[in-house]
Amino acid sequence: MEEIAELSEKNDESSVNIYDLLTAASEKKEEKKSKRAELLESIGVKDCFEEGSIKIDMRTCRGIECNLCVKTCPTNALYWKAGEIGIEEDLCIHCTACVLSCCVDNCIRVTRKRPTGKTETFSTPKDVLRLNRNIISKKKRKAVRSILENPEDYYTDQK
């Protein structure tokens, strides 16, 4: 944002070069992505999602009582700070382990975007389990189809 403000000041008061502003914002975003990739690589974690976010509703969070999300986070993106749960966005890989372990529904909300472009949002363990079941079912169907060219023919032959 500082670069954008500087570019705005450099331009004439009456006009702003939108191209320079967009270029600066894009460069900043790419720099942040490469920093994140380097950070995750240093701890040996692969990021499977293009982008994502995590939010914790501090009004419903019982962090002081349970602290389960902090314990289950594989990258230590969640941590205890001054009476509440803190989030280090650069470390979060949006794996939903925190949502799965949280004892309060709709307390932690994870949104992530797959490389296919599909966006997923989770806020309850039921949401996470449903998605995992669907993913496993798709993988099983793909495996069966790779072994049997036409699985329906196999089932009709068995009757």
Backbone hydrogen bonds in HBPLUS format (Angstrom, degrees):
<---DONOR---> <-ACCEPTOR-->    atom                        ^
c    i                          cat <-CA-CA->   ^        H-A-AA   ^      H-
h    n   atom  resd res      DA  || num        DHA   H-A  angle D-A-AA Bond
n    s   type  num  typ     dist DA aas  dist angle  dist       angle   num
A0005-ALA N   A0001-MET O   2.99 MM   4  6.30 156.0  2.05 148.2 154.3     1
A0006-GLU N   A0002-GLU O   2.91 MM   4  6.19 155.8  1.97 148.3 155.1     2
A0007-LEU N   A0003-GLU O   2.91 MM   4  6.14 161.4  1.94 149.7 154.4     3
A0008-SER N   A0004-ILE O   2.95 MM   4  6.14 152.2  2.03 144.8 152.7     4
A0009-GLU N   A0005-ALA O   3.01 MM   4  6.27 152.4  2.08 145.6 152.3     5
A0010-LYS N   A0006-GLU O   3.03 MM   4  6.29 149.8  2.12 147.7 155.8     6
A0011-ASN N   A0007-LEU O   3.19 MM   4  6.41 148.8  2.29 145.6 152.1     7
A0015-SER N   A0012-ASP O   3.21 MM   3  5.44 142.0  2.36 105.3 115.5     8
A0021-LEU N   A0017-ASN O   3.29 MM   4  6.65 156.1  2.36 147.0 153.9     9
A0022-LEU N   A0018-ILE O   2.90 MM   4  6.13 162.2  1.93 154.6 158.6    10
A0023-THR N   A0019-TYR O   2.88 MM   4  6.04 157.8  1.93 150.3 156.9    11
A0024-ALA N   A0020-ASP O   2.99 MM   4  6.08 160.9  2.02 145.0 149.9    12
A0025-ALA N   A0021-LEU O   3.04 MM   4  6.25 157.8  2.09 145.0 151.2    13
A0026-SER N   A0022-LEU O   2.91 MM   4  6.06 155.4  1.97 146.5 153.3    14
A0027-GLU N   A0023-THR O   2.93 MM   4  6.14 160.3  1.97 151.2 156.1    15
A0028-LYS N   A0024-ALA O   3.06 MM   4  6.20 156.4  2.11 145.2 151.4    16
A0029-LYS N   A0025-ALA O   3.04 MM   4  6.26 152.8  2.12 143.7 150.8    17
A0030-GLU N   A0026-SER O   2.97 MM   4  6.24 161.0  2.01 152.1 156.7    18
A0031-GLU N   A0027-GLU O   2.94 MM   4  6.09 154.5  2.00 146.2 153.5    19
A0032-LYS N   A0028-LYS O   3.02 MM   4  6.25 153.4  2.09 143.8 150.6    20
A0033-LYS N   A0029-LYS O   2.99 MM   4  6.28 154.0  2.06 147.7 154.7    21
A0034-SER N   A0030-GLU O   3.00 MM   4  6.24 161.1  2.03 150.6 154.8    22
A0035-LYS N   A0031-GLU O   3.02 MM   4  6.20 153.5  2.09 144.7 152.2    23
A0036-ARG N   A0032-LYS O   2.95 MM   4  6.14 155.5  2.02 145.9 152.5    24
A0037-ALA N   A0033-LYS O   2.92 MM   4  6.16 162.1  1.95 151.1 155.7    25
A0038-GLU N   A0034-SER O   2.99 MM   4  6.12 158.2  2.04 144.1 149.9    26
A0039-LEU N   A0035-LYS O   2.97 MM   4  6.15 154.1  2.04 144.4 151.6    27
A0040-LEU N   A0036-ARG O   2.91 MM   4  6.18 164.9  1.93 157.7 160.8    28
A0041-GLU N   A0037-ALA O   2.94 MM   4  6.02 153.9  2.00 144.2 151.9    29
A0042-SER N   A0038-GLU O   3.05 MM   4  6.20 145.5  2.17 140.6 149.1    30
A0043-ILE N   A0040-LEU O   3.21 MM   3  5.39 138.9  2.39  98.9 109.6    31
A0045-VAL N   A0040-LEU O   2.98 MM   5  5.28 175.7  1.99 149.0 147.6    32
A0044-GLY N   A0041-GLU O   3.10 MM   3  4.90 156.9  2.15  98.8 105.9    33
A0050-GLU N   A0113-LYS O   2.91 MM  63  5.66 136.2  2.11 160.7 170.3    34
A0113-LYS N   A0051-GLU O   2.83 MM  62  5.43 152.5  1.91 165.5 160.1    35
A0053-SER N   A0111-THR O   2.71 MM  58  5.23 150.6  1.79 149.4 156.0    36
A0111-THR N   A0053-SER O   2.92 MM  58  5.23 165.2  1.94 149.3 153.8    37
A0055-LYS N   A0109-ARG O   2.91 MM  54  5.21 152.5  1.98 144.0 153.0    38
A0109-ARG N   A0055-LYS O   2.84 MM  54  5.21 165.7  1.86 156.0 160.6    39
A0057-ASP N   A0107-CYS O   2.77 MM  50  5.07 165.7  1.79 152.7 157.9    40
A0060-THR N   A0057-ASP O   3.16 MM   3  5.78 142.0  2.31 113.5 121.9    41
A0061-CYS N   A0057-ASP O   3.07 MM   4  6.12 132.4  2.31 146.4 160.1    42
A0065-GLU N   A0062-ARG O   2.88 MM   3  5.42 135.9  2.08 114.3 126.5    43
A0066-CYS N   A0062-ARG O   2.98 MM   4  6.23 159.2  2.03 158.1 165.0    44
A0071-LYS N   A0067-ASN O   3.35 MM   4  6.65 154.2  2.42 145.0 151.9    45
A0072-THR N   A0068-LEU O   3.01 MM   4  6.25 147.0  2.12 152.2 160.9    46
A0073-CYS N   A0069-CYS O   3.15 MM   4  6.11 131.8  2.40 143.8 153.0    47
A0088-GLU N   A0077-ALA O   2.68 MM  11  4.78 153.5  1.75 145.0 153.2    48
A0079-TYR N   A0086-GLY O   3.00 MM   7  5.11 155.3  2.06 135.2 140.2    49
A0086-GLY N   A0079-TYR O   2.59 MM   7  5.11 175.2  1.59 163.4 165.1    50
A0081-LYS N   A0084-GLU O   2.77 MM   3  5.43 172.3  1.77 175.8 176.4    51
A0084-GLU N   A0081-LYS O   2.80 MM   3  5.43 154.9  1.87 131.8 140.1    52
A0091-LEU N   A0088-GLU O   2.98 MM   3  5.69 149.6  2.08 121.2 129.6    53
A0092-CYS N   A0089-GLU O   3.27 MM   3  5.29 137.6  2.46  98.5 109.6    54
A0100-LEU N   A0096-THR O   3.07 MM   4  6.25 163.2  2.09 151.0 155.3    55
A0101-SER N   A0097-ALA O   3.11 MM   4  6.27 143.0  2.25 140.9 149.6    56
A0102-CYS N   A0098-CYS O   3.02 MM   4  6.01 125.9  2.33 141.0 154.0    57
A0106-ASN N   A0123-SER O   2.83 MM  17  4.65 150.9  1.91 148.0 150.3    58
A0110-VAL N   A0122-PHE O   2.89 MM  12  5.25 155.7  1.95 151.4 158.4    59
A0122-PHE N   A0110-VAL O   2.82 MM  12  5.25 158.6  1.87 153.0 160.4    60
A0112-ARG N   A0120-GLU O   2.87 MM   8  5.41 158.1  1.92 154.7 162.0    61
A0120-GLU N   A0112-ARG O   2.83 MM   8  5.41 164.3  1.85 162.0 167.3    62
A0114-ARG N   A0118-LYS O   2.84 MM   4  5.35 168.4  1.85 161.4 159.5    63
A0117-GLY N   A0114-ARG O   2.86 MM   3  5.35 162.7  1.89 118.1 123.9    64
A0127-ASP N   A0124-THR O   3.07 MM   3  5.36 125.3  2.38 104.4 117.1    65
A0128-VAL N   A0124-THR O   3.38 MM   4  6.82 156.9  2.44 150.1 155.5    66
A0129-LEU N   A0125-PRO O   2.94 MM   4  6.20 167.3  1.96 158.2 161.2    67
A0130-ARG N   A0126-LYS O   2.95 MM   4  6.05 156.0  2.01 146.6 153.2    68
A0131-LEU N   A0127-ASP O   3.11 MM   4  6.35 162.3  2.15 147.8 151.9    69
A0132-ASN N   A0128-VAL O   2.99 MM   4  6.24 166.8  2.00 153.7 157.6    70
A0133-ARG N   A0129-LEU O   2.95 MM   4  6.09 157.4  2.00 147.9 153.7    71
A0134-ASN N   A0130-ARG O   3.04 MM   4  6.31 155.8  2.10 147.1 153.5    72
A0135-ILE N   A0131-LEU O   2.92 MM   4  6.20 157.8  1.97 155.7 161.8    73
A0136-ILE N   A0132-ASN O   2.99 MM   4  6.17 163.5  2.02 150.6 154.8    74
A0137-SER N   A0133-ARG O   2.96 MM   4  6.14 156.9  2.01 146.1 152.7    75
A0138-LYS N   A0134-ASN O   3.02 MM   4  6.24 156.9  2.07 146.6 152.3    76
A0139-LYS N   A0135-ILE O   3.03 MM   4  6.30 157.8  2.08 148.8 154.8    77
A0140-LYS N   A0136-ILE O   2.92 MM   4  6.18 153.7  1.99 149.1 156.4    78
A0141-ARG N   A0137-SER O   2.97 MM   4  6.22 164.0  2.00 152.0 155.7    79
A0142-LYS N   A0138-LYS O   2.99 MM   4  6.17 157.4  2.04 146.7 153.1    80
A0143-ALA N   A0139-LYS O   2.98 MM   4  6.18 152.5  2.06 143.8 151.0    81
A0144-VAL N   A0140-LYS O   2.94 MM   4  6.23 160.2  1.98 154.3 159.2    82
A0145-ARG N   A0141-ARG O   2.95 MM   4  6.15 161.9  1.99 149.5 154.6    83
A0146-SER N   A0142-LYS O   2.97 MM   4  6.16 137.3  2.16 138.8 150.3    84
A0147-ILE N   A0143-ALA O   3.19 MM   4  6.47 138.3  2.37 141.1 151.1    85
A0147-ILE N   A0144-VAL O   3.13 MM   3  5.23 130.7  2.39  97.8 110.6    86
A0148-LEU N   A0144-VAL O   2.78 MM   4  5.92 176.6  1.78 163.9 165.1    87
A0153-ASP N   A0150-ASN O   3.07 MM   3  5.72 133.7  2.30 118.5 128.4    88
A0155-TYR N   A0151-PRO O   3.16 MM   4  6.54 156.2  2.22 152.2 157.5    89
A0156-THR N   A0152-GLU O   3.09 MM   4  6.37 156.5  2.15 149.7 155.7    90
A0157-ASP N   A0153-ASP O   3.04 MM   4  6.17 147.2  2.15 144.9 153.2    91
A0158-GLN N   A0154-TYR O   3.29 MM   4  6.49 136.2  2.49 140.8 151.1    92
